[in-house]
Amino acid sequence: MSEPEKSENIPDESAGEGKEIPNGGNPAKSREELELASVFVSDAQYNRNIFFDTSPRAVRLYLLYHRWFLKVLLYFFILVNLSLAVFEEPAVFPLPLWATMMVELLCLLAFSFRLVHYAKVIPPDKFWKDPKNICIIVILMLTLVDMIIYGALKATNYYALRWSRVLRPLLLVNVTEGRQLRRAFRSIRNALPQIFYVFLLFMFSVLIFSLMALKLLGKRGLQTIDGAPYFTHYLEIVFDLYVLVTTANSPDVMMPAYNASFVFAIFFIVYILINTYIFMSVFLAVVYNNYKKYLKEEVRQLVRAKRHKMVRAFAVLQEVREEGGEPVVTQANWNQVVRLVRPNIDNAHRELLWSVCDDKNQGAIGKAAFVQLADLLNIEVITLKSRPHPFHSLCPALYLSAPSRLLSRMVHHRAFVIVYDIIILVNAIFIGLDEENPMIANSEWVFLALYLLEILLKLYVFEPRTFFSRHSFWNWFDIIIVVSALIATIINSAVKISGGYTSRQILDIVFILRVLRLIRVVDSIERFRAIINTLIRIGPAILTFGQLIVVVYYVFAMVGMELFKGKVKFYEEDSTDPAKAYCGNPLLRGTAFAQLNYCKNNFNNVVSSFILLVELTVVNQCSGFATVTHVSARIFFFIFHILVVIVIINIFVAFVLEAFFVEYSVDKSDLHTSVERKITELELALEQYVTMTLTLTDYLQMFGRIPVYFYTFRYRTVDALLQRMFEADLDPEDLAEDDSPEAQTGRNFGNPTFSSV
Amino acid sequence: MSEPEKSENIPDESAGEGKEIPNGGNPAKSREELELASVFVSDAQYNRNIFFDTSPRAVRLYLLYHRWFLKVLLYFFILVNLSLAVFEEPAVFPLPLWATMMVELLCLLAFSFRLVHYAKVIPPDKFWKDPKNICIIVILMLTLVDMIIYGALKATNYYALRWSRVLRPLLLVNVTEGRQLRRAFRSIRNALPQIFYVFLLFMFSVLIFSLMALKLLGKRGLQTIDGAPYFTHYLEIVFDLYVLVTTANSPDVMMPAYNASFVFAIFFIVYILINTYIFMSVFLAVVYNNYKKYLKEEVRQLVRAKRHKMVRAFAVLQEVREEGGEPVVTQANWNQVVRLVRPNIDNAHRELLWSVCDDKNQGAIGKAAFVQLADLLNIEVITLKSRPHPFHSLCPALYLSAPSRLLSRMVHHRAFVIVYDIIILVNAIFIGLDEENPMIANSEWVFLALYLLEILLKLYVFEPRTFFSRHSFWNWFDIIIVVSALIATIINSAVKISGGYTSRQILDIVFILRVLRLIRVVDSIERFRAIINTLIRIGPAILTFGQLIVVVYYVFAMVGMELFKGKVKFYEEDSTDPAKAYCGNPLLRGTAFAQLNYCKNNFNNVVSSFILLVELTVVNQCSGFATVTHVSARIFFFIFHILVVIVIINIFVAFVLEAFFVEYSVDKSDLHTSVERKITELELALEQYVTMTLTLTDYLQMFGRIPVYFYTFRYRTVDALLQRMFEADLDPEDLAEDDSPEAQTGRNFGNPTFSSV
């Protein structure tokens, strides 16, 4: 977590250049060379910054290291390791100690294997210089030590503490794949100094206001609603006013003073204005400003590293065709590398990419054109051969008959969408009505039939492979929801008829599926679709923040469980235990915490802890825990609030702001434009969004024109989105640090002097 | 409020050009011409867009119209008109109806006078085309009609409603001086369509979640803490979940479901994630994006209008010195115009500005140089002759003696500041301690003496006029706080000694002053000073938002008072009325509202209403009012929340964000640089912040060098700050729409080809 990426971002020039990379006029490249080049290209494409050994054996191991199943396995073990908290003391589902210990050992073993694999791939000096490897080793060692101590103490019945559990989420941060997460942590670390000064000023303001409150209100003999003395103790006031910033105790904290005189309300209003509105905006401004500044710098380094890797791939593949000429890469080698990088790439797509690179049709490309390959591979070009509908092939007479065509026109008509939107709305009303009524209950079958009919009609009219293409989000959504609802409803009815009762769980699922179906109506409205698409597009990056939150929550949950477990007990609704009224802790007798029935908000197991931490993120209400332990317990909640609400939530808001601006304002980048232009030149039909547009009518119109390309602008990785975010701000000269003439012309890659094929 | 500014921003080309503006080779301009030109320049400087009549009589009236006392009078009457709510039914301080009516009539009369004055200044067709004049006339008429109806109904003892009070704050928006406020309203209006679509999607999400909650939780027979059925009524759920977005009822709304099963907590967590975090961020993103976009466009128009006015002023002043030469403005005319625009301008400052304009020292300037005058006047150049200290003149031998010099060096030393910071901190601890203790009480005199000594020492060492200059914020702050504290403490002691008791009010003031003194410590820390200075600089613009909030609050307070007055009563602490337990309304018996003693949160008078609206802005807690009237009363609170929290607070945050970025990132503008360069060329000493830097030692070093200029970068108007905010984004070609060669060269005004004097 501390400075782990520096070595990754700035490529070490000496690492690969020292090697004897085969070069010269030999026409066919060896398998090893092609693999090496493809590794460079794919590293550039995914912005990986690993200085692997370039020996053929290491390259093979490196390719294995990046195989998807090994990554899935790694994340599976991380997940298992993290979820051990559910089974360990204090457990949701208690398991014997030896079982959790065995599983944890297995996880440690898996992490060690992965680390050894990584050590085999990269040179030893690089391995030991990388803080994240050291970090993993230290975590593994500490965990092992802790397990031994804990096991020994438990075996001898001493009090023992599993302190190493706090380290578990750090594995998520330090594995090779946690790049996005490390970046998020770095942007927090970078913003910290600036936040710190604003925070000091903010705390100074809180302290001054508290002192004023003490002087103004402390001597008036006012009482809180509980009859306790009001604002008589300085640190209490500081804490109350800090909580007021989170708006959790507004207006309660102000009422005793306001009841005494309305003049005191002015004090609180000024306080809220300055500390809640102005300071919180300034926090956001500072975080956002830092976030933008450092991210720009990081993206610049990413772009530089990517370029460097592509140059290395070029060095492997290059050959000189004529004496004294520029080194080039031939189409044959290029094709093989692209096939190695993306084995499932379509021939048509590959040819399109080649024709974008080799715009002069010379059968070979120079360094400048080659370097763009990594970016070209990141543009998702959806290639679709205009296949006729299977019914068309099977039974053309019937499929092209007048009734069939009429049906097709109907389904394509705007009215079809409107009719189904109305059906959804009617369905919404029926869902809202009482389902005890048999008429309403049966209507569900009608709606299910209507939705099934819609799907079948669409399948009849649209080509199935188009309909089920990976990017047809709403089609997949429809089918999954409708089919699941159908299955759940049938099971529910079957259970009901056979046993005469309704299973609550199945019914819940049926209800959720029914309501989710209504979301579909959003897709019909253009404006809504635009907002939803933006949200979906920034979704993966939001997941990074999700990981960040999980890491922070996990650490706080572990600490919180050690501090507060068993202090507050929850009794079931039907319990008659008198302790229920005060959550099983006499200290809580008569407190607001017990009166509001917050007993389930406790740290008694990891699930409750996580839910409580979410509640604390929304509203920092923690008086109960200070009551059952000690006033200093507030420090725990105070640190949590600063870290999560002031730092992480603000970075999250900053990210959403920036991502939205990009979606709103940035047009297609140069590279997109050049692909688009190329496709136009090749006289191919263009569609921004292919999903529902490739229709029977289209086939009938365009019949015979094969292949047809459709492409959408979609970024495959979060890095690509980030890069796009700062593309406009990046100084082109920064990128062209390689001063060779090819590199210089490379900058003009997307300019309008593009000639025809 | 609706489209009022369009006519202001795009200058009507035909308006002034059609007039016969005196032009020719005559050397001395008449008084009328100079006045006309100065009006154009000052309009350009302050970005006023009023198409006044250019006849000498109208110009005189126009100058009168902008005199400060008339503006103060206008704002005084607006304030009186607004504060009538304090005295009208339901009143804080009841006055008889005839008294408030008379005052209101007086206000209406004042507004009418101001409007008639305005009508005399601008051409009639312009007057009637301007929506804000029409708006004022309509408001005045409606108010008059309402007053008559109300008076008549009251006289005959019928129920009457003063509905026109809602219109009062609109006067604040529609007076000529409310430009900033109108701009804020425009940016809200512009953002509305985009916000509306996001809001619809947000509401759709709330509705879907509510439906799901109804289906999942409605049939389980759960109960809230009050024993009421939980989540059984759809609209109740919608409202509860909407309130959850404001975090007001978290975690209470979730507890019954969470107590039933922790699985339901997931439902609420997903809801909070989507609606509180993602949607609220999207609202901010949309508002911020729109704000930036439209403000940029407005500033562009402002700059264009300013340029146009300066060109008109040039046309009035211009003369052709040689046959066929370019028209120029002579220094004599220029001087007179500048003197008319800023009568209190210093000669040295004026000469500096002239030398910046007339960089070739030709005694006359062309159009391009002249046009920059409006911006030059907006740069605050603090001119200070390096005057010796009065003591120095009076008694040089003593003042320059060794002890005096030592004293001066001491005061200048960094240690002096540190010593006083330590004194302040010690003082803070003493304030925190119990003031009943006589030792502590007497220590106050010691601290007061120390602070007084500090001020006296500084006055001895620093030149008084520098010390008291307009920009020495902290010096003024110190003196006011210390002297007030001294006076208040003396009065307090006198009262105590004479009567033997302590006046609570005076003591409160003493306490506040004592605590405020501690703020001074902030100024010693460089980082804090930077943040505070930024806040002070964006202060005036924040005041615009203050006005906006007052307008919205006033309207809601008036409506709220009509809807809810007298429904909730507040009983004093010592009241023994049994109705006190339920705020005087049996409907509130046993509700959380009454239990938490929120009785003073009511709409019974305008002051309570304002305080309640602030509370509602922080946390939207309104269940009590729905209980005492009708469930539909929630609509009032719902609209208030949307308008204030979603729209206005977001625009406020957007403004603070943008202003902070500008302060962080934008360097000095071209114009500043040119002034700075000029000053450097003139070999004048430069100091960014003059306040505390002009010292005795400096005098001794620089003795004999008179005059010395010091200047700070400070923008005199909010417009100038806004302009600076978007300066970097403005396309220079947009500004140079005037295609004359002078206008073209005007763009190069601040470039490095500046020659020496």
Interface residues (C-beta under 8 A of the other chain):
Chain A: Y197 V198 L200 L201 F204 I208 L211 M212 L214 K215 L216 I225 Y234 T247 S250 P251 D252 M254 M255 Y258 N259 A260 F262 A265 I269 I272 T276 Y277 I278 S281 V282 L284 A285 V286 Y288 N289 A428 I431 G432 D508 F511 I512 R514 V515 L518 I519 V521 V522 R527 F528 I531 I532 L535 I542 F570 E573 Q595 L596 N597 Y598 K600 N601 V607 S608 I611 V614 E615 V618 V619 Q621 I649 F652 V653 V656 L657 F660 F661 Y664 S665
Chain B: Y197 V198 L200 L201 F204 I208 L211 M212 L214 K215 L216 I225 Y234 T247 S250 P251 D252 M254 M255 Y258 N259 A260 F262 A265 I269 I272 T276 Y277 I278 S281 V282 L284 A285 V286 Y288 N289 A428 I431 G432 D508 F511 I512 R514 V515 L518 I519 V522 R527 F528 I531 I532 L535 I542 F570 E573 Q595 L596 N597 Y598 K600 N601 V607 S608 I611 V614 E615 V618 V619 Q621 I649 F652 V653 V656 L657 F660 F661 Y664 S665
